[in-house]
Amino acid sequence: MKRNTLLGLTGLALAALLLIGCRGDGQTGAVVSDDPMEIARARGLSPADVVAAVKTYQPTGTYDEYIMFASGGHSGQVLVIGLPSMRLLKVIGVFTPEPWQGWGFSKETQEVLAQGNYDGKELTWGDVHHPALSETNGDYDGQFLFVNEKANARVAVIDLRDFETKQIVKNPLSLSDHGGAFVTPNTEWVIEGGQYAAPFDGYAPLDQYKEKYRGLVTFWKFDRERGRILPEQSFALELPPYWQDICDAGKQVSEGWVFCNSFNTEMATGGVEKGNPPFEAGASQRDMDYLHVINLRKAVELVEAGRTRTIKGFKVLPLETAAAEGVLYFVPEPKSPHGVDVSPDGNYLVVSGKLDPHATVYNFQKIQDAIANERFSGRDDYGVPIIDFDAVVEAQIELGLGPLHTQFDPNGYAYTSLFLESAVVRWTLGGPWTEKHGREPWTVVDKVSIHYNIGHLAVAEGDNVNPDGRYLVAMNKWSVDRFANVGPLLPQNFQLVDIGNPNGPMQLLYDMPIPLGEPHYAQIIKADKLQPWEVYPEVGWDPTTQSRHPDATQPGQERIERRGNTVEIWMTATRSHFTPEHVEVRKGDRVIWHITNIERARDATHGFALPGYNFNLSIEPGETATIEFVADRDGVFAFYCTEFCSALHLEMAGYFLVRP
C-alpha cells in the first residue's frame, strides 16, 4: 500500500480521514480535492493535527473502545461519552428533570426524584460531582454507577442495564457533600464524604463552632442483588468540624481502610463584614491540614455492636468512640489539599495541596506500622491520634503549580492535574513499580499543556486495581479561546490526551465543549464490560423496579374505566398509533394514565406529549409509564408522539377532551 512519508500514514487512511473533514482553521473554504495531501495543505493541518484526527476518528457504525461517565455539574445529570471519538452518547437524568427522556415527568420517575427532596421541599437543580462505577475485587464490573450531588448531599444509584436512575438517597445529617461517591472494592459500601461543617441537629451560632459544628463521612450500605442502598444498614462517622474533601477507598493491601482529605483545620468561620479574615485567608493559615485515615472494618464492628447514637433517624458513630477505638487517625498533609488517590496496589496514597507544588506520597504499610507502634506526634483537640508525618511519608515530588488529582496507568506512571499551570504531568512511581518503567522513581518525566485550568482528570480505568492507560481526559474549568465565542458564558472543555506510549511524549488529541454545567470527576471503563439491554426484557416493564409493571397493557387490553371522579386509562403505543385515541373526562377528574410501548424492535422508542398539562414521556420498547394528574382545565388537548418513529409519525396522535 502506498505510504505517505511526510505524514507517516497510509494514503488510504489519510484520505478516509481527510475526506470527512479534519479539524483545522476553517478559514480556507470548501475542499473539493480527493488528494489527501492537498486537503491537508488547504485546511492548514500539521502532521500532528492529522495524526490526532486519525487517532480519534470513529467510522460510522463502529463503536468506541471505552465509555466515560462524567459528572454533568450544575445540570444535575451524568454524561456518557465514547472514547476515543469523544462523542456524547447520552445524558442520564439523575437529580433534575430531563424532558427528552421524560425523567421526572412520569409517576414512576417523579417518585424516584422525590426521594431526594429536602424536608418535603422539591429540589429543582443539582451539583453533580463524582461518579463511581461498581467494582468486583477492585475492578470495574459495569453493573452500577453511583454519583453524589454536592449542593444537597444526595447520592444516586444508576443501573447500567438501562442507564437509568433507580434510587436517590438524601443524607439526613448534611446539606453539602463533596467527597463522594466512591465505592469499596466489592461495592459493599458507597462512600459519601462531607464538605462544610454544620450542626447535626439544626441551628447553632458560629461562636459555638468548635463545640456544636461537626463534619462527617457517610457509609451507605449497598445491596447488589436488589440494586439499592439500604439506609437502615448505613451509618455516618462523626468528624471534627474541619472541612472534609475528597475520599478514596483502600484496595488490595489497604482494603478495609478509607482515606479522606480535609482543609480548614484552622476552623475559620469567616465574616469579612465583621472585620474577620475572609475564608480563603483564615482557612489557609496552617502549613498542614489532616489526611483522615479511617479503619472501616473496625467502624462496622462498632456499629454492629450498637456503639452508635441516632440522629434524625440515622446511625452515627460518635467522634469520641472513633478516636478511642482505633477507627480514626490523622496524618498531616500539605495545606488545602484537593484529593487523595490510592495507587493500584493500594500501598501508596497520593495527596496534592493546591498551594504546594509537590505531591506527597504516603506508604500504607508505614501507616500501619506507625499505628501499631503508636508513632504519634500528639492528638488534635478532639482526641484523634496524629500520626508522625516523617514516619509515613514515602516521597515528595515537585510537580508544578497547583497540583490537584492523580490517576495511574499499568506501566508504573502517575498523572496529576496542575490547575495553576494548566498542564498534566506524568511522573514515576517507586517501589515495585520501578520494574515496570525502569526509570528513576518519584521523578517527573513529561508534561503536556492543556486549555485551561484543569481540575479533575480521568485515565482509562485509572483508579482501579487494573488500570488500562491508553487515554486521559483533562476536565478543564475554562475554555477561553478554544471554541467560537457564544457570549460571556463559555463551555467547559474536555481534552483527550494520548498517553499510550510510555516512552514517548503525551499528545493532545481533541477538544470537546461541555455546555451544560461545570463537570468534575469522571471514570472511564472498557466498553465490553458494559452489557446494557437493547429492549426491556418483556412488554410491560417498569424500569424503576426492573420488574413487570402492575399496569402493563397488552394489545387488546386497552380500556378506559371511571370510578367516581377517577378516570384510569390503559393505553398501548406502537407504530403509528395510540390505542385508545380519544380520552374524555370531566374537569376536576383525577386522571391515571398508563401507556405501554408494545414494540420489540431496537430503538423503537415512542414519546407521549400532553400539551397544556406539562407532560412528556419517553417510552422505550417494552416499557410501561404512568402519568397522574387532575384535569383542572377544560378544553381539547391533542396528545402526540414526540419521537419520529415512522413515516406516519405525525398521524400518531389523539385527543384528550376535558368537558367543563
Number of C-alpha atoms within 10 A of each C-alpha: 6 8 13 15 9 8 17 12 17 14 18 14 13 24 18 16 20 25 16 9 15 21 15 16 11 11 9 11 9 11 15 10 12 12 14 19 17 14 21 24 12 19 20 17 18 13 14 13 18 21 18 20 20 19 14 18 17 19 12 6 5 7 14 19 14 21 25 26 25 26 29 30 24 20 25 25 28 28 21 22 20 21 26 25 22 23 15 15 12 13 21 21 26 31 33 18 20 19 15 14 19 21 25 23 23 22 18 20 24 15 16 21 27 19 17 23 18 16 8 9 9 12 14 12 17 22 27 31 28 30 29 25 25 25 21 14 15 24 20 28 17 21 20 22 25 23 30 35 32 27 18 22 26 29 29 25 24 25 21 18 17 15 20 21 24 21 24 26 22 21 21 17 22 25 20 21 31 24 27 31 30 27 28 24 22 18 23 18 23 25 28 32 31 30 26 20 25 23 19 19 13 9 10 14 9 16 9 10 17 16 12 19 23 21 26 28 25 25 25 26 19 21 14 14 6 10 17 19 22 14 17 11 15 19 22 26 24 19 25 23 27 27 27 30 26 26 30 25 25 29 24 15 14 20 20 17 21 23 25 26 30 30 27 26 22 16 18 23 16 17 13 10 8 8 8 13 15 15 15 12 12 18 22 18 15 14 12 20 26 25 26 24 21 23 21 22 14 17 25 17 11 17 20 11 9 11 16 19 13 12 13 10 11 17 21 22 23 16 21 15 19 23 18 13 13 15 22 26 25 26 24 19 25 22 24 27 28 25 27 28 25 29 27 24 18 22 22 27 23 24 27 32 26 22 17 20 20 21 28 21 25 24 17 22 15 17 22 13 13 17 17 9 9 14 18 17 13 14 14 14 9 13 17 23 22 23 24 19 17 13 16 20 20 18 19 17 17 16 24 22 19 27 32 29 29 29 27 31 26 19 20 23 26 22 25 29 32 30 23 18 17 24 24 28 22 25 24 24 25 21 12 11 17 17 12 14 18 12 16 13 20 21 17 19 17 16 20 14 16 25 22 25 22 32 24 25 27 28 29 27 26 27 24 25 22 17 22 20 23 18 23 29 28 29 29 28 23 19 21 16 10 16 13 8 11 8 6 7 9 20 22 25 29 25 22 27 23 21 21 17 12 18 10 10 15 21 20 20 22 21 20 19 15 21 14 15 17 21 29 21 22 26 24 28 25 18 16 11 13 17 13 14 12 14 20 23 15 15 21 25 26 22 24 17 13 16 13 18 20 10 19 25 24 15 12 9 12 18 14 16 11 13 9 8 13 15 20 18 22 22 27 26 26 20 20 17 18 24 21 16 16 14 18 13 20 20 17 17 18 20 19 18 20 22 25 32 29 26 22 18 12 12 12 20 25 28 22 22 19 18 14 12 13 9 18 25 26 23 24 26 27 25 26 29 29 22 19 16 14 16 19 13 14 15 13 14 16 15 22 23 27 20 19 16 18 13 9 11 17 15 14 24 19 19 16 18 18 19 14 11
